[in-house]
Amino acid sequence: MRNRVTLGLSVSPGASATAVDGLALALAVLVAIAAPAAAAETARQILDRSKQLDDTVRKWTDRHQHMKLTIIDRRGGERRRELDFYERKDPGDEQKAIVFFAAPAEVRGTAFLAYTHKGRPADQWLYLPELKRIRQITARTRSESFMGTDFTYHDLDLIAEMPSWREDDARSSLRDSEPVDGVDCNVIELAPQREDIGYQRVVLWLGKEDLFARRIELYEETAEPKKRINQRDVRSVGAVPVAHRVEVETPSAGSRTTIEITDVQLNTGIEESLFTQRALEHGNP
């Protein structure tokens, strides 16, 4: 009688089933060790997966939310703001946003409009009710604080445009993973290639499970970040993860801005006519 052949090895007719199974298992282990390991994802592949989610499963066309801001200076002094934020996404990664300040009395009626563009600076306007005029934010004034917060006008543009960046905009590299608020994150460092981005490097902490940015740090020339943004209390609105608390710090200034987000509404059919300079003067609809 011919010997039985299993996976290329001769096994005698009297060998037990246990021995045969053991040989097969040993061979499987050897094959697994010898086989090349699957290549780990690159930073760009992770960023592309996040963008793909935003363009499909997590896609939304318009958004409204109420926001309460607490601005704390180096000495611990506090100022508060309340506003309504409306946003609309257009084809080609173009976005429009308008903000209406509701409180306190000294800022009520102030409004801000921004058109975010892919690959170039945004068009931005600020309406000041006490002057009854619309002021365009120019290249010279983009570095000014937005209504006393830790955001500049430039920061607002940068954060809105960042998800559409490609390698030509900012080269990406993957660092060791780190947790943020107990969430394991991929840490991705971006080296901007466009002068208008303004920062020398940007670091993102993207949750490994939801690919949502839990932290963003913006660096100039120093080892300490110029700005640190933490997105917390992340909850799903439909399929879309939304941070309901955002903390923005400027470490060198010792200041921080806390944003509490409520009443998040997606895809309610906000008309494009809301995102105009005329609407700035007319106030919150």
Secondary structure, DSSP 4 states (H G I P E B T S, - for coil): -PPEEETTEEE-TT--HHHHHHHHHHHHHHHHHHSPPPPPPPHHHHHHHHHHHHHTTT--SEEEEEEEEEEE-TT--EEEEEEEEEEEEEGGGEEEEEEEEEESTTTTT-EEEEEEETTEEEEEEEEETTTTEEEE--TTTTTSBSTTSS-BHHHHHHHHHGGG--TTTEEEEEEEEEEETTEEEEEEEEEE-SGGG--SEEEEEEETTT--EEEEEEESSSSS-SEEEEEEEEEEETTEEEEEEEEEEETTTTEEEEEEEEEEEE-S---GGGSSHHHHHH---
